[in-house]
Amino acid sequence: MTTETTDTAAAPTAGPASTPLPHDDLQPHAHAHERGGEQAGEHSYVHGYSPTEALRLGDQADTLAELLHAGTAYPAGSRVLEAGCGVGAQTVHLLASSPGAELTAADISADSLAQARARVAAQAPGAQVTWHHGDLHELPFPDDSFDHLFVCFVLEHLADPSAALTALRRVLRPGGTVTVIEGDHGSTFFHPDSAAARATVDHLVRLQADAGGDALLGRRLHPVLAAAGFRDIAVRPLTVSVDDSRPALVEGFTRRTFVAMVESVRADALAAGLSTAAAFDRGIADLRRTAEEGGTFHYTFFKAVAVNP
Amino acid sequence: MTTETTDTAAAPTAGPASTPLPHDDLQPHAHAHERGGEQAGEHSYVHGYSPTEALRLGDQADTLAELLHAGTAYPAGSRVLEAGCGVGAQTVHLLASSPGAELTAADISADSLAQARARVAAQAPGAQVTWHHGDLHELPFPDDSFDHLFVCFVLEHLADPSAALTALRRVLRPGGTVTVIEGDHGSTFFHPDSAAARATVDHLVRLQADAGGDALLGRRLHPVLAAAGFRDIAVRPLTVSVDDSRPALVEGFTRRTFVAMVESVRADALAAGLSTAAAFDRGIADLRRTAEEGGTFHYTFFKAVAVNP
């Protein structure tokens, strides 16, 4: 069950995210069923699918775009697949960095895909993107359909990232590259240090694991890519270090990205019995303290580039 | 109580580290006493002063030199003070990067200073260095004696790093810069993850705190420099990320630097009751596992440059 559409500058632009779009009737649980429930889908996406979450992802991408996308530019005419485009937070940056590339953006969530289309229509109105609604484990494209794959903040939500990469490698031509970007919540540290704050981050890691994902994936991108058959694997750490000299990151990364992300699992953490309300709120307060004067906050993303032999 | 000597190409070269040198009669505890015991000195240096430790520091500096020293080059004729040169692990790299700079290297340990002289004589035989034996909190130099300060892996051993930097700032001319490099053991993470391995790292942090230092100093360089009166503070994270694609770092950093450092506090950790022998050894074994095939290891240093207003 896959659908595909192409947006161009001449096509009707998608409306705001709240506007009904053609794929809204496709429910994610159907895909989960098709996959035999083995992979995490929309139903288990740890961060949820609220408008607030979409805003958070947009903020995150814009603040971090320079860091994450530096060095990623695909030649005009090259066939690029963004697997797991979500709400299009990275898509708009891919389009900006690689004008002329033939971009296909795929996601398992019809609602996210609709938001991605709306975002691209608003932020890159002249861009041409082929939108594909489907599961990245079962892409209908022929072998060797793409020159490059781009997979950002996707594998962390899957139970078997090497299996996903193996499936994706099928549609990548020999000699083509895959670029994978992931965070690692275990890389988080801050000043002032706080056991309560560390505990809230641990809860997020635990909830993501319970949902079948791995919030500590960044650290193992090399072995995961190797297990999927990729070669010439180069993984670079991209460490975000926030202090008083970087007010835009204090606001855009520490507060609006990281603390907001941890705070978003409050109800789930309490429901799962991982924390009391008081302990969770103390942890959040201590995390917020790291964004005040004299505080610092540090987090490492990993960006891997590897070749399909 | 300070002494000063100058080595030049024409001066008698210092012998190997075991050769008695003029300052060997100066005992570090005398300096500790002079400081009122407030600051950590040789007696409380958590890593100890063994030949093995000196070798470890040399390995560490050589492996990491490119990372840590990139961008640090002082003009010919500029007056540079390396405060806390230790066994000269960084000194030789400073000399290589800044030919023609007038380097003064100071340390509180006569024995370390002797080793530093020997190292420079062996590795940079034409270099001219003014060696100063004394406490960086009580340097005898007039105000504004230096154009630049370089302080690497020193402040982590001091009880009050801002006080040390304030004392150092006195001998730095207005407009001069300080460069500070520190690690942060709390930035450590690895694959496969292991609670036992994390515990051994925590023991090292605890022992260093018990000795009056702070193995988590890297994360707070910005506020520490601000409190010492520096301005235009720019702190950069330097993350070392080790996997199968980097065999030199697997050996030189993960095994010979980090695991060796943690292993070196085994006796102290057991004596302090922080761990059992079995638990400690399991932690070390798990740390070593991260240097085997498919393992990864990650650590963040911080490099700060700031201006004396």
Contacts between the chains, C-beta under 8 A, distances in Angstrom:
chain1	res1	chain2	res2	distance
A	184	B	189	6.9
A	186	B	189	4.8
A	186	B	193	7.3
A	187	B	187	7.5
A	187	B	189	5.8
A	187	B	298	7.0
A	189	B	184	7.0
A	189	B	186	4.9
A	189	B	187	5.8
A	189	B	216	7.7
A	189	B	219	5.8
A	190	B	219	6.8
A	191	B	216	8.0
A	191	B	219	4.7
A	191	B	220	4.3
A	191	B	223	7.1
A	193	B	186	7.3
A	193	B	216	6.6
A	193	B	219	7.9
A	216	B	189	7.7
A	216	B	191	7.9
A	216	B	193	6.6
A	219	B	189	5.8
A	219	B	190	6.8
A	219	B	191	4.7
A	219	B	193	7.9
A	219	B	296	5.4
A	219	B	298	6.1
A	220	B	191	4.3
A	220	B	296	6.1
A	222	B	243	3.9
A	222	B	244	6.2
A	222	B	245	6.6
A	222	B	296	5.9
A	223	B	191	7.1
A	223	B	243	7.6
A	223	B	244	7.7
A	223	B	294	4.3
A	223	B	295	7.8
A	223	B	296	7.2
A	226	B	244	7.3
A	226	B	294	7.4
A	233	B	245	6.1
A	234	B	245	6.3
A	235	B	241	6.4
A	235	B	243	6.1
A	235	B	245	7.3
A	236	B	241	7.0
A	237	B	239	4.1
A	237	B	241	4.2
A	237	B	298	6.4
A	239	B	237	4.0
A	239	B	239	4.5
A	239	B	300	6.0
A	241	B	235	6.4
A	241	B	236	7.0
A	241	B	237	4.2
A	241	B	302	7.4
A	243	B	222	3.9
A	243	B	223	7.6
A	243	B	233	8.0
A	243	B	235	6.1
A	244	B	222	6.2
A	244	B	223	7.7
A	244	B	226	7.3
A	245	B	222	6.6
A	245	B	233	6.1
A	245	B	234	6.4
A	245	B	235	7.3
A	294	B	223	4.4
A	294	B	226	7.4
A	295	B	223	7.8
A	296	B	219	5.4
A	296	B	220	6.1
A	296	B	222	5.9
A	296	B	223	7.2
A	298	B	187	7.0
A	298	B	219	6.1
A	298	B	237	6.4
A	298	B	300	6.9
A	300	B	239	5.9
A	300	B	298	6.9
A	300	B	300	7.2
A	302	B	241	7.4
